[in-house]
Amino acid sequence: MTHYHSSAHNMREVIQTVRAFAAKELAPYADELDREERLAPGIFKRLGDLGILGLTVNEEFGGAQMGALAVVAVMEELSYACPGTCLSYLAHSLLFVHNLCQNGSEEQLAKYIPRAVSGEIVGGMAMTEPNVGSDAIGMTTRAVKQEDHYLLNGSKMFISNGPIGDVFLVYARTGEGRQDLSTFIVERDFPGFFVGKKLSKMGMRSSPTGELVFTNCKVPLENLVGEEGFAVKHMMKNLDIERVGLAAMSLGIARACLDNSLKYAQERLQFSQHIINFQSVSDKIANMYIGYRAARALIYEAAQVIDEGRRANQEAAAAKVFASEMATKVALDAIQVFGGYGYIREFPVERLMRDAKLLEIGGGTSEILRNIIVKEFTRKNGK
Ligand SMILES: Cc1cc2nc3c(=O)[nH]c(=O)nc-3n(C[C@H](O)[C@H](O)[C@H](O)COP(=O)(O)OP(=O)(O)OC[C@H]3O[C@@H](n4cnc5c(N)ncnc54)[C@H](O)[C@@H]3O)c2cc1C
């Protein structure tokens, strides 16, 4: 497994390594993986060998001990090549690995993290339910304490890596108060754990998404993360890095659209000239670059705040809203630059448009994130 250390030099090394891997091992297969709705064989093991499944994890557990800046750089590179694979990578490395490292005990980390960092086991996180999405705190999955285990009942919806994962952080209600929620580590082999149907999606199709069902699922007492009632704290701790990670996925998509559009506009002839010579086409490409750079600045600023150990609630929300909406717009413009070929499946931009749209929804919709930005002003003003 490759080992990295946190410094500007090593950041460059990580980016170059991931870029080369993604160009060779992911980009050429992205269309096929999208069509066949599957991940590349053994991809988690290979990402583990690359040393990027535990970017933020301490070295003692096999991690690279880097920060949010490294996370966003890697997300952009993977998403540039194959956004769907990057989404599964994010669910594993941030929603499971990073979250457990922030909130779990030494014993829990020792049991799960080294195997997750090597890619031996695949993780995910289950918060959303069939009837509870944006209002996550209103979840109804319940865990009831018995003598030597918890009994978990309920179901979770839209879970990235659900159909293939070995272990999940699952949020469930453990009391009557609205915030009486707790976090559990739930393994696929626990009795009463069922994988529901795999969902067929518009985009991000290489990332397997599914429903998880718990029917009197027996979870050992030692798999409670932290204390009962701590789940909201756990969620909050992880949200900022999750959101900048998702935002950086939009960056990768926008850059892929920009590169494809520029190349096509420089080659395509109409009216005996390259279409880049028509200003309405070149303006679109200029605007793609402007949007990409602006989003990049927001994302790197938010990542910097996280790496300084401060909460980046507003910054991360702003970065995700701006970057995801920018990427959808850029992808739609890329289709326009390609004309009829943009609408055809053999060309990558229509897939990138389908992939881009998810990022306005997952990890907090743009509507909810705008609410959060405004609520944060009210909180800061003490009103
Ligand atoms: C491909 C994919 C992967 C996912 N992966 C995971 C995962 O790994 N783990 C996980 O737990 N979840 C996952 N999700 C779930 C995702 O986080 C939710 O879909 C998202 O939070 C929105 O919830 P919802 O779909 O129930 O929409 P709803 O909450 O029902 O929202 C519907 C619409 O109403 C709007 N709305 C709702 N409330 C408000 C409000 N107060 N103000 C303004 N507008 C509002 C929303 O913005 C949206 O436009 C995934 C989803 C997808 C599609």
The ligand as a MOL file (V3000), in Angstrom:
LIG
                    3D

  0  0  0     0  0            999 V3000
M  V30 BEGIN CTAB
M  V30 COUNTS 53 58 0 0 0
M  V30 BEGIN ATOM
M  V30 1 C -27.7530 8.3160 -5.6720 0
M  V30 2 C -28.0700 8.6530 -4.2550 0
M  V30 3 C -27.1960 8.2560 -3.2470 0
M  V30 4 C -27.5000 8.5060 -1.9040 0
M  V30 5 N -26.6900 8.0180 -0.9220 0
M  V30 6 C -27.0850 8.0970 0.3700 0
M  V30 7 C -26.3470 7.4220 1.4050 0
M  V30 8 O -25.3190 6.7890 1.1590 0
M  V30 9 N -26.8300 7.4850 2.6830 0
M  V30 10 C -27.9630 8.1640 3.0040 0
M  V30 11 O -28.3400 8.1650 4.1740 0
M  V30 12 N -28.6660 8.8360 2.0620 0
M  V30 13 C -28.2730 8.8030 0.7540 0
M  V30 14 N -28.9990 9.4400 -0.2300 0
M  V30 15 C -30.1950 10.1720 0.1440 0
M  V30 16 C -30.0920 11.6830 -0.0410 0
M  V30 17 O -29.2530 12.2480 0.9150 0
M  V30 18 C -31.5390 12.2270 -0.0160 0
M  V30 19 O -32.1410 11.8320 -1.2270 0
M  V30 20 C -31.5930 13.7160 0.1720 0
M  V30 21 O -31.1790 14.0780 1.4500 0
M  V30 22 C -33.0180 14.2740 -0.0560 0
M  V30 23 O -33.9680 13.5450 0.6400 0
M  V30 24 P -35.2690 13.0030 -0.1190 0
M  V30 25 O -34.8180 12.3230 -1.3340 0
M  V30 26 O -36.1020 12.2300 0.8350 0
M  V30 27 O -36.0620 14.3000 -0.5710 0
M  V30 28 P -37.1260 15.1420 0.3100 0
M  V30 29 O -36.5350 15.4880 1.6230 0
M  V30 30 O -38.4410 14.4570 0.2840 0
M  V30 31 O -37.2090 16.4830 -0.5590 0
M  V30 32 C -38.0320 16.6130 -1.7250 0
M  V30 33 C -37.9310 18.0630 -2.2120 0
M  V30 34 O -38.4480 18.9340 -1.1900 0
M  V30 35 C -37.4710 19.9060 -0.8410 0
M  V30 36 N -37.5640 20.2060 0.5980 0
M  V30 37 C -37.7190 19.3410 1.6240 0
M  V30 38 N -37.7290 20.0010 2.7880 0
M  V30 39 C -37.5740 21.3160 2.4990 0
M  V30 40 C -37.4820 22.5120 3.2710 0
M  V30 41 N -37.5390 22.4980 4.6090 0
M  V30 42 N -37.3090 23.6890 2.6170 0
M  V30 43 C -37.2240 23.7260 1.2450 0
M  V30 44 N -37.3040 22.6240 0.4730 0
M  V30 45 C -37.4630 21.4450 1.0930 0
M  V30 46 C -36.1300 19.2420 -1.1770 0
M  V30 47 O -35.1110 20.2120 -1.3500 0
M  V30 48 C -36.4760 18.5070 -2.4590 0
M  V30 49 O -36.4330 19.4030 -3.5350 0
M  V30 50 C -28.6850 9.2340 -1.5710 0
M  V30 51 C -29.5370 9.6600 -2.5990 0
M  V30 52 C -29.2610 9.3670 -3.9140 0
M  V30 53 C -30.2440 9.7980 -4.9830 0
M  V30 END ATOM
M  V30 BEGIN BOND
M  V30 1 1 1 2
M  V30 2 1 2 3
M  V30 3 2 2 52
M  V30 4 2 3 4
M  V30 5 1 4 5
M  V30 6 1 4 50
M  V30 7 2 5 6
M  V30 8 1 6 7
M  V30 9 1 6 13
M  V30 10 2 7 8
M  V30 11 1 7 9
M  V30 12 1 9 10
M  V30 13 2 10 11
M  V30 14 1 10 12
M  V30 15 2 12 13
M  V30 16 1 13 14
M  V30 17 1 14 15
M  V30 18 1 14 50
M  V30 19 1 15 16
M  V30 20 1 16 17
M  V30 21 1 16 18
M  V30 22 1 18 19
M  V30 23 1 18 20
M  V30 24 1 20 21
M  V30 25 1 20 22
M  V30 26 1 22 23
M  V30 27 1 23 24
M  V30 28 2 24 25
M  V30 29 1 24 26
M  V30 30 1 24 27
M  V30 31 1 27 28
M  V30 32 2 28 29
M  V30 33 1 28 30
M  V30 34 1 28 31
M  V30 35 1 31 32
M  V30 36 1 32 33
M  V30 37 1 33 34
M  V30 38 1 33 48
M  V30 39 1 34 35
M  V30 40 1 35 36
M  V30 41 1 35 46
M  V30 42 1 36 37
M  V30 43 1 36 45
M  V30 44 2 37 38
M  V30 45 1 38 39
M  V30 46 1 39 40
M  V30 47 2 39 45
M  V30 48 1 40 41
M  V30 49 2 40 42
M  V30 50 1 42 43
M  V30 51 2 43 44
M  V30 52 1 44 45
M  V30 53 1 46 47
M  V30 54 1 46 48
M  V30 55 1 48 49
M  V30 56 2 50 51
M  V30 57 1 51 52
M  V30 58 1 52 53
M  V30 END BOND
M  V30 END CTAB
M  END
